[in-house]
């Protein structure tokens, strides 16, 4: 396929939260993006019911949070059903709960479309042409409402879920642990169910109930001993009602469901997140027990990490080597996600055999350091990318820039507001003309903001730095005390060569 012209810069397969977030990030960064989705209409099903604190930050940095019309946050969380309070974390900000996934998709689709993303529904991926490993384009075949079509792009991203066709067609390895049990999720109506927000363990299994409003309850039933295959599937409500009665002794067969599905505890992760010009994100890259609702949030964060990098490369503003950092940064995050969800499954669903482990965790969670550690894991606020020794050793490096208040020429501001444009941000904390001169060659890729700390919390976080380079995804690429102290190297590494 060398020399093949392209129809667009990036094709994204799948219009779930991951694919739509990626489409918006790509369009914001100046890339041409086409999203293909086999469903002709958005599904009104809502597997996800919220997002983590880190994902709240990701939406905030693009100015998206007001589009939900008000979000209920969750100050209390759990690890394997053992409860803790997120206020133990230094910043004490929380994730959102009770947010139906279809609403999240609606918000993200509108945003991506406004930015110019081309979303094509009823377009189903069928085949991938050879050449994606060493060619200069990738070509896919699709079934569409107007018959077979082909699309050529510089890059292809599979955001098409746990049974990803892109993953299979591109030959990604997907090792892991096969399913050992079958579980059920349903949005039920016509049943008077008491809330069981954190789940209730019973001799025959675990059940969970959360009201969604308008007489609808989200129900999860995890019977002990139910065999499963390594996939999820739709099932009849009768089967869910049977499982519920088996576990609880309560009869809900008189009710019904808006939608029903089964899921498993299969745990798998792609060995690579990139093969040539093909990438995986979200459930296409990693599947796990849905403990704590972390899947949607991890997929969105995959998209936020990849989007700005792909946009810079497709614009010719950065070398292709920048794309290697996607796997390097996100694969360890996915591995840690699988670790924590497996641990939670063992604690919560392990029956009597897991009682000693559960008791031990309950003891450990009486200690604030343990609470902070586990709260950081499930909120994703503990993420720190390993940017290598060239990035320096400032405590902020590799971490997300904390939500501190800054003071600039226009008054008080936040890093989230400075990131709305999807470009890098260089914080000039000492009104240093040398810092501004150093960044002049990256105008249009990096915005310079001359700011100071507005309060003691910001002063403490920024101590030891007179300048901080923040990537478009909100993570600190470099922090130092002088323009010559690695800043130019960091600008080149993350944003390509300076313009002449």
N, C-alpha and C positions, 0 to 999 in steps of 0.2 A: 504493500500500500504506500510505498514511498512516493512522494510527489502528489498524493491525493489531496484535492481541495476539500475544505471542510464546510459543512452547512452551519455549524455553530461551534463555539469554543468548548462547551461542556454539555453533555447529555446526562441528566439525572434520571434514573429509573426508580420510580416510587414517589407518591405524593402524600406520604405520611409526615409526621412532624420533622423527622430528620431530613427528608428530601426537600420539604418546603423551606425549612430553615436554611439549608445549603443553597437553595435557589436564590433566596433573598440575599444571603451573604455574597454570592457570586455576582449578582446583578449590582449590588451596592459597590462592589469593588471594580466594576466596569467590564465584567465578562459577559459575553452572550451565552445564555443558558436556556436549554429546552428541558422541561420535565415531562416525561411520558408516564402515564398511569393507566393500568388496564381497566380500572373501574370507570364507568361512564359518569358516575355521580359520587360525590363524597359520601362515605359511610357515616351513619349517625351512631355507630358503635363507639364506645369509649373505654377501651382497656385502661388507658392512663387516666388518673384522676388528680393530677397535680404535677408539680415539679419541685426539684430541690432548690435550696438557697443559692447554689452556684448557678443554676439555670435561670433563676430569677435575676441574678446579676447580668447574665448574658442577654436576656430580653431587655433589661433596663438600659444597657449600654447602646441599644439600638432605638431607644425611645418607644418601645412597644408596650410596656406594662399598662398604660392607660387604655389600650384597646380592649382589654378584658372587662373594662367597666367596673373595676373594683375586685380585689382578690382577698380571699380569706387565708391568712397565714396560719402555720401550724407550729406553735411554740413547743409542742411536745412530740417526741419521736420515740422510736424503739429499736432495739437490736434483738432480733429473734423473739419478739414479743415482750422483752424486758424493757420497761419504759424509762426514759430519761427526759430531761428538760434541756432544750437547745440553748437556753440562756447561759449555760456554762461556757459557751464559746465566747471568745474575746469580743467579737462584733455583735453577737446576739441578734442576728437577723435570720429570718426563717424562710422556708419554702412555702409554696401555695398548696392548698388542699381543696378538694371538691370542684376542681376545674375539669370539666368533661373534655376528653381528647378531641372530640369533633369541634369544640369551640377553639381549642388551640390551633387545630388545622385551619379553621376558618380565618383566624387572625393572621396566621403565617402566610396563607395563600393570598390574601388580600394585599399584604405588605409586599410579597415577592412580585405579584402582578403589577403593583404600582411602580415598582422599580424597573420593570421591563422584562421580567421572566416570562417565558412562553410556556404555558402549562397546557398539555394536550391530553385530554381524558379519552378513554376508550382506545388508547394506543398500547398494545401489549407486546412486550419484548419476546422475540422468538429465537434469535440466533445472533452469534457474535462472529464476525469474520476474523480470519487469521491476520497477524500483523500488529496486534496491539502491544506485543512485547518489544519489538524493535523498529516498528514503522513510525511515521510521523503523523498518523491519524488512527482513529478507531472507527469501525463501521458496524452498525447493528441493523438487523432486520426486525420489522414489526408488523403485526396485524392491526389495521386501523379501520374505522368506519368506512373509509373509502378504498379499502383493499390493502394489499401488501405495500409497505413502504420501506425505504432504507434511509438511515441518517448517518452522516459522517461528522465526527467531532474530534477536537484535539484530545479530549479526555472523556472518560465515562465513569460515572459513580453509581454503584449499586446501593440504593437505599430501599431495597425491595423486600425487607423482612427476613424472618428466620429461615424461610425456605427459598432464599434468594436464587433466582435463575442466573443472575449475573455471576454470583460466586461460583456456581457450578460450571457455567459456560467458560469462564476465564481460568478454571482449574485451580482455584484457591483450595488449600488444605483447610479442613475444619475439624481439627481433633478435639476430643473432650470426653465427657462422661455421658453415656446414653441415659435415657429416662428410666427411672425406677418406679414411678408411680403416676397415676392419672388424677387430675384435680379439675374442678369445675368453677367457672365464673359466669354469672348471669345478672342481668338487671331485671328484677322480678316485680310484678304488680299483683295486686289483689291478695297480698299476704301481710298479716300483722306480725312483723318481726321486730324484736327488740334489738337495739344497736349493740354490736359487738365490735367496736372500732379496732381494737388491737388483737382481736381473735380470741376464741375460747377453745382450749384444749380439753377434749373429752376422750374417754377410753377408746372410742372407735375412730377418732380423727380430730380434725380442727375445723372450726367454722368461723366465718367473719361476716359481719353485716354493717353496712354504712348507708344511711338514708341519703338519697340524691334529690329529694324534693318531688312534689306532685305525685306522691304515693308510690314512688319508685325506690327500691332498695338494691344496692349492690351486694350481692351474695357471693361468697367464696366457700366452697366445700372441699375439704381435703381428706377423703376417707383413707384409713390405713389399709394397706394390702390390695389397693386397686392397681392392677398391672397396666402398663402403658407402653406405647410405641414412642419413638423419638420424634414426635411431631405433635402439633396442636390441631384441633379439628372442631367443627361444629357438631353439636349433639342435640338431641331432642330434650325439651324441658322435663319430660317424664324421667329421663335418666338422672337429671340434676335433683329432682324431687325425691327420687329413690335414694340417692346418696345422702341428701339432707336428713331424710327420715332414719336412715341407717345410723347416722352419727348422733343425731339429737333426739330421735323419737318423736319429732314434730312432723305433722302431715301438712305439706304445702301443695299437694297435687291439685287442689282446687284453684290455685293461682295460675299465673302465666308469666311470660317473660318477653321483654322487648327484644332481647337478643341473648344467646347462650353460646358458650364455647367451652372447650376443655383446654387444659395446658398441662405441662409436665415439669419435672425438675431437671430436664436435660441441660447440661452445661458444656458449652463449646465456644471456642474462639478461633478465628482465622489465624493461621500462622503468620500471614503477612496481611497488611491492610492495603498494600499496593502491589500490583503486578504490571509493570510497564505503564501503560496509559489507563489502567483500570484500577479503581479504588473501591473499597467497601466502607460503609458507615452504618451506625445503628445496629439493629438486630441482624442485618446481613453479615456483620463482623463478629457479633457476640450474642449468645443466648444464655439465659440463666433463669433460675427460679425468680419470679417477680416479688422479691422480698423488699418491702419498703418503697415500691414504685420507682426504682432507680433507672429502669430501662429507657423510658422516653427521655429522661434528662441526660443520660449518657449519650444517646444518639444525637440530641440537639448540640451537645458540647463537641461531639465528633465533627459535626457540621461547621460549628463556629471555628474550630481549629483549622479545618481544611479549606474553608471558603476563601479567606483572604489570600492564602498562599496560592491556590489555583488561579485566582483572579490576577494576581501580580504576574505569574508565569505566563498565562495566556496573553496578557498585554505586552509581554516582552520586557517587563520592568524588572524581573528577577530571574535567575537561572533555574533550570529544572531541579538542581540539587536541593532547592528549598523544599521540594515536595517530599524528600526523604524524611524530613522532620515530622511529617504527619504520623507515620508508623512509629517512629522513635518516641514520640510523645504520647500518643493515644493508646498504643498497644499495652504499655504497662498499666495505664488507667483501666483498660478493659480487663486485664488479668486480675487486678485488685478488686474490681467489681465482682468477678466470678468467685474470688476467694471469699468476699464478705457475704455474698448471697448463699453460697454453699454452707458457710458457717451458720448463718441464720436458719437455713433449712434444717440443719442437724439439731440445733437447739430447739426450734419450735415444732418440728414435725417428727422428731426422733422417738416419740413415745416414751415409755418408761425407761428405756435404755439411756436416753439423753437426760434424765432427771438430775443426775449428779453434775453434769455440765451446766445445766440450767441454773442449778443452785449456786454453782461457782460463779457464773456470770452475774447473778443477782448480788452476790457478795462484792464482786469487783466493782460493780456499778455504784456502790456506795462511796467510792473514791472519785473526787472531782477530776483527777488526771485521766482516769479510765473513761469517765463520761465524756470528757473533751475529745479523747482519742476516737471513741466510737461515733460520737456526734459528727466529728470531722469526716469520718469515712462515709457515713450514709448521707450527709449533706453535700458531699464532694468538695467541701471547703478545705480539705487537707491536701489537695492536689498541688504538687510542685514538679515542674518539668526539669529534667536534668539537661541544662544548656551547655554543659562542659566547662572546663577551666577558663576558656577564653572569655566567658561571660562575667568573670569576677566573682567575688565572694560576699557581696552585700546581701543581707538577710532577705531583701525583697526579690532578688534575682531568681527567676523561674516560677515565682508565685504570682498569683493574680494581684494587681494593684489593689490594696484594701480600700473599702468605701469611705475614704476620708474627705473632709470638707477642705477645699482650697480657696484661696482668695486671689483673684486676678484683676485685670484692669476693669472688667465689667461687674465686679463684685464677687460674691461667693459662688462657687461652682463645685461640681463633683466630677471625678474621673469618668463616670458613666456618661455624663453630658458631653464631655470632650470627645468621647468615642462614637458619638452618633453618626458621624460621617463614614465610619468604617476604615479610617486611615490610622496609621501609627500616630502616637502623640509623644513629643519630647517635652517633658516638664523642665523648664528652665527656672530653677528655684532660687537663683542668686542674681537674676537680671544680668546675665553674663553675655556680653556681645560675642565672645569667643564660641560659646555654645551655639548661638544662633548662626554664626558663620559656618560652623562645622556642619550644620544641618541644611544649609542653603541648597546643596545639590540634590536634595531629596524632596524638594517642594512638590506638592501634589500627592506624595506618598506618605509624608510625615508632617503633621502640623506641630508648630512650636507654640507652647503656651507658657508665658512668663507668669508664674504663680508663686505664692508662698503658703505655708501651712496656716490654716485659719483657726486652729485650736491645738490644745496640748496633744490630743490623740494623733493628729496629723504630724505634728512636730516629732513625736516619738517614732512614728512609722518611717519618716523620711530622714531620720538622724543618720549622719555620715554620708549624705549625698547632696550635691548641689545641682544635679541633673539626673533625670530618670527617663529612660526610653521605654514606652509602653507599646506593645504590639496591638494590632487591631482587635485581637481577641481578649484584650485586657490584661495579658500577662506581661510581667516586667522582663524585658530582654537585656537590660543593662542599667546599672545605677552606679554613679561615681562622683568624683569631686572635681574633675577638670575635663575640658573638651578633648584633650589629647589622651586621656586615660581610658582608652579602649572604645570611646564613643564612635569614632569613624568606622572602626572594624565592625562594631555591632550594627551600625546602619547598613553597611555593605552586606553583612551576613543575612539580615532579615528583609532588606528592601532593595537589594540589587546595587548595581554601580551607580555612582552619582551622575547626574545629568551634566553635560558640558555646556 
